[in-house]
Amino acid sequence: MKITVTTTNSIEGKVIQRYFDPIAANVVIGANVISDMFAGFTDFFGGRSVTYENKLQQLNHQALAELKRKAEMLGANCIVGLKIDIDEISGKNSQMFMITAYGTPVLAGMPSDQPQIAERGEYIDGDLVESKVKANNLLKIDHPRSLFTDANVQFILDSKFPEFIPVMLKGLKYFTSKDALADGVDVKERIGSIRRFWGLVDPVLVIDAIYKEFNSDNTIEYLKVLQKIVFDFSLIDYSKIERLLLSDDFTTAKFGLYLLSLKKDHYSPEDKLHLSKLPAIIDERFKPIGQITTKKKLMSSSEKEVWNCACGKVNDMDLQYCASCVKDIKGFEREDVKPDKIVILANERLGVIDALS
């Protein structure tokens, strides 16, 4: 997708349909890079260094490319209010320069694309009516394989109607299931198309719908796709994650831990409050489900410590994971995000936020 970038707050000939939160992109270089550019002035003419200017231009392009990537991930097609700053960072005997590009991502379209509603609400655009009629008919299609044709998917993406949220979730469930593979569907292409939808509709509605899906009733494959959507479109909501952590369902709580490992684009005062509460919540929620006990050593009257796994297997203390079910004493597998690491990460983030506040 081509992202239009402008330093102004509007786009000539287009109407802004939706504003996203401002975004920023940073490129950091060491001071030695600047020094190296001035070391040889063979291209220095008339008070200007071509090497120096080209390098700065290259860094500007890198920051701008990263800014465009972030805007596209949000579902925007333009960036307004672009600004680029250069700052010096120094400390601990080191010196660096940071180029920051920031702006506001927006979704913009032609005036003819907007629903034309009269000031007193007496007239409603005919195209909008027809689009709603088509949407209602698509919502009646029961099987995802019949619904998710190329034309229908494109209509859903173009319309951006929030009433398609349950349908898109149903589609993801199907395309991540064995049924889709058995039906010979190109699941990768379909999942990719559905993925774009989540950056086009109201993030509040998207967050509410997606977080309700994190439970053991759904397949791991489906939930992993949702995790990626949360990451790609910065849909981290600490209040929702707290609810996941407090769930009686262990799988649901584990997904809450994973979501906490993802970074947020911005941290609000409310986020800071949640971060301060998280370590205590995690420590209380993820207590050992196995038990440390002792057993007699072979050929000896002395005893040694062992731990009984929840699966019933007795393990030596030097085994972090059960020899039978390959889970630790808290029920986590090797590849799982562990509670202690998230507690450390939460405290580190909180410390940095406090220092920057």
N, C-alpha and C positions, 0 to 999 in steps of 0.2 A: 504494500500500500504506500502511495506517495504521500508524505506528510508536508503540508504547506507550513512554512515558518515565517512569521512577521514580527517586527518590533512594535507594531501598532496594536491597539486593543480591539480592532475589528478587521474584517476581511472584506475587501471591496467586492460587491456583487453577490455576497453570500450572507446568510442569516445563521447566527450561532444558535444551535438547538440545545446544546448541553455544555456546561462547564465542568471540568474535573478539577481536583485539587492541584495546586501548583507543583511542579516537579523540578528537580535539579540534577545535573550531571557534572561530575568532577574529573579532572585529569591532573595528576600530580607528577611533577618532575623534580629531580634533584638540582640543586644550584650549580653543580658541576657541569650539567648540560649547557646551562647558559654560559658558564665560563669557557667551555670548549668552543662555543660558537664565536666567542670574542678572541680566542687564542690566535686565530689566523685571519687577518683582515685583507686577504687577497681579493675579496669581492666587495670591499668597502669603498664606495664611490659617493662623493657628494654628501657625506654625512649619513649614509644609509648602508646597512649591512643586508645584502640579499639573503645570506644564509640565515641570519637571525629572523628576518621577516618571514621567510619560508617555514622555518621551524614553528614560529608562533601560529602561523596560518594552519599548519598541520595539526597542532594541538587544538586549535579552535574547531577544526573539522571533527576531530575525535570526540570532543565534548558535545558538539551538536549532533553527531551520529548517535551517541548514547541517549541524548535527550529525545530524539525521534523514536528510538527503539522503545523507550519507556512509554511515550505517548501512544504508540501503536499497540502496545500490550494492554493499555487501558481501553482501547477501542476508539481513540480520537483520530481525527484526520487532519488536524491543524494545531499549531502552537501559536498563541498570541502573546504579546508583551515580552518578547525575547530580550534578555540581557546577558552579557558576558563580562565577568569580573576576573581580575588576576590578583591573587593575594600571596603574600610571603608567609611561610610557616617556618618557625625556627624553634629549636629546643634540643637539649642533650647533644650539643656540639654538631648539630646537623641543620641544614637549611634547605628548604624546598619551596617550590612555587606551585600554586594550585590555580588552575583555570576552572571557573565555575560557569556553566550555562544554565539558566533557569527561565521558565516561562509557564504559561497556563495552557494545558491541553484542552481542546474543545472539539466538539462534533459540529461541523458546519455543513450547510447545504444550500441549494438554490432557494430563493423565495417561493418558487412554485412547489417545492417539496413540503412546505409547512401546511398544517391543517388550517384552512381559512375559516375562522369563526368570527362572526360579526360582533361588534362591540357589546351588543345586548344579548348575544347568544341566539339570535333568531335564524342565522344562516350557518349551515355546516357544509364544509367542502365535500363535493361529490366523490372525489378520489378517496377521501378518508372513509366515507361510508362503504365504498366498494371494497376497500382493503379490509375493513372490519368484517364485512360479509364473507370474504374469502377466508379470513382468519377463523371465523366461527365454523366454517365448513371443514377446514383442516383439523380443527380441534376435535371433530367428530370421528376422524380416522383412528381406528383402534391400534392397528399393528404398526410399529415403527418402520418396518421394512417398506410398507406402503406409503407411509407419510414422508419419509426422508428421501425423496427424489431430489435431483439437483435443482429443479425449478422450485420446489417447495422450500428447500433449505435456503435458497437465495431470497425468496419472499420473506421468510422468517427473519433473516438477517437484515434485510432492507427495512422491514416494518418496525422492528425493535419493540414489538408489543410485549409488555410484561406478562400477559396471559399465556405466553408460550413457555414460561419458566418450567411448569410441571411437565410439559411435553418434552422439553429438552432434557430434563432429568431422566424421564422415562426412556428417551432415546439413548442416553449414555448407559443406562442399565442394560439395555438390549445389546448395544454394540460392544460392551465389555463382557458379554456372556458367551457361553459355549454355543447357545442357540444361533447366534449370529454367525459364528464360524461354520457351524453345520449348514447354515443356509447359503454359504458361499459369498457372504457380503464383504466388501472391502472396508473392514472396520477401521483401519487407520485413517482412511480418507474421511469417513463419516465422523469419527471422533474429532478430527481436526476441524471440520466444518462447525460442529456443535460447539467446540471450544471457543470459537470467535464470538459466539453469541453473548457470553458472560461479560464481555467488556462493553457491550452496547446498551445494556439496560440499567435501570436504577440499582446501584450497588447495595443499597439498603435492602431491597427486595431479594437480590441475589444472595447476599450473606445469610439472610433469614432462612431461605430455602435450602441452601447448600449445607449449612451447619446441622440442620435437622436430619440430614442423611447419614451423618457419622454415627453409625451404630452397627451392632453385630448382625443385624438382619440383612445387611447388604454384603456383597462380595468384596474381597480385598482388592480385586482388579478395578472394580467400580470406584471404590473409595480412594484408591491411588490416583485415579484420573481427577477426582474432585480435589485432592490435595494439590495436584499440579495447577489446577485452575485457581485455587486460592493463592498459590504462590505467584503465578503469572500475572494476575490482575490485582495483586496487593489487597486481598480481601481478609486480612487479619483483623479479627475482632476479639479483644481480650475478654470482654464480658461474656461472649458466646463460648470462648474457650474455657472459661471458668466452669461453665455449666457442663461442658464435656468432661472436665476433670472430676467433677463431683458426681458423675453418673455411677450408678451401681454396676453398670456393664463395663467390664475390664477393657474390652476392645475399644469402646467409645472413649474411655479415659486415655488409652494409649494414643489414640489419634489426636487428642487434645495436646499431649506432650509433643508430638511431632509438629503440630502447627505452631507451638511456642518456639520451635527451633528456627522458624522462618523469620526473616527480617521484615520490619515495617518501613514504609516510606517516610512516615512521620510519626512522632510520638506526642500525644496530647497530655494535658494534666490528668485526665481520666486514665490514660494508659499508665502513667507513672504510679497512680494509686493501685492499679491492678498488679503492676510489677512488684510492688512492695508486699502484696498479699500472697503472691504466687508461691514463694518458697514454703510457707507454712501449709498452704493447701496441698502442695505436692507431697510434702513429708507425711502429712496425715493420710492422704489418699493411698499412697503406694508403700504400705507396710509389708514386711515379709509375709508371704503366705505359706512358706515352709517353716520349719522349726529347727533350731540348733539344739542338739542334745549330745549325749556321749554314748560310747559303746566300748566294750572291752577289746583290748588288743589281742591279736592271735598269740597264743603261747605265752600269755602274760596276764597277770591279775590287774594291771593298770588299765586306765581308760583313756580314750582320746575323743576329742570333739568331732562330731559329724553333723551334717544337716540333712533333715528329712524333706525331700521335695514334696510338693503338693500331689505329685503323681504316685507317691508311695515309695520311691527309690531312695535309699540311704546313700549319701555321698560323702567322701572325705572333704575336709574343709579347703584343701588346695584346689578342688574342682569348683570353678565359678559357675559352670553350667552342668545341669544334671546329666548323668551318663545315659539316662533313659529317654527323657523328653527334650533334652537340650535347652532347658530354660533355667534361669537363675532363681535364687531363693524368693524373688519378688514376682516371678512369673514372666520375665522378659526373655526374648530370644536374642541371639547374638546381634542381629542386624537392627533391632529395635532401638529407638532413642531412649536413653536411660534417664530416670528421674534426677539423679545426682548431677548429671551434666546440665540439665535444664535449670536446676536451682542455681548452679554456678553462673550460667549464661544470664539468667534473670537478674542476679545481683550485679553482674558486670554491666549490663545495660543500664540498670538503675543508677549505678555509680557514675557512669558517663553522663547520663541525663542530668543528674544533680550538679555535676561539674559545669555543664554547659548552660544550665538554667540561670 
